[in-house]
């Protein structure tokens, strides 16, 4: 599945977590490594730019964090990020530079590349969101199957067993997810793709596409 490979989804220069992907082929391979990676990376951050607040929590001095936001470690909040009212960061989260984590948005075990926007009532768990990707109000990643079985990434007749019980979505760079959409476990969305509002998405969605429903996925016209 070439379209699911890290090199085809992400510009790794747009994340402080670039090194976590070094020995991986598919992005979901790094999900179990996020916690350890944050703790190791956090200790190397420039203290003139980042302040350690609480156990294994590093927040850029230029970031804006609402007093009502909750941040558990380990976590890194990047430069010029904005953590809004009542955001709930449950730990194991890397929030990129210029990223917006909005009101009542919940994060857990995630990497958000630079300039990601999850600004209104979003749940993002066990997921990786590429540069400038955006999730509309109320859209979520569903990270556990209802039957609690291990997640399999499926693309037509192809499939990859991930060995993971918790796996939300991998969004490539500049993906737009419409309001109220659900990204089911094991979803991979190629870069520059748009998801219609109120969609229920699963499997692999090609890059440069418009997802209208599972039977209607069209190529973007430049």
Buried (B, 14 or more C-beta within 10 A) or exposed (E): BEBBEBEEBBBBEBBBBEEBBEEBEBBBBBBBBBBEBBBEBBEEBEEEEBBBBEEBBBBBEBBEBBEEBEBBBBBBBBBBBBBBEBBBBBBBBBBBBBBBBBBEBBBBBBBBBBBBBBBBBBBBBBBBBBBBBBBBBBBBBBBBBEEEEBBBBBBEEEBBEBEBBBBBBBBBBBBBBBBBBBBBBBBBBBBBBBBBEBBEBBBBBBBBBBBEEEEEBEEEEE
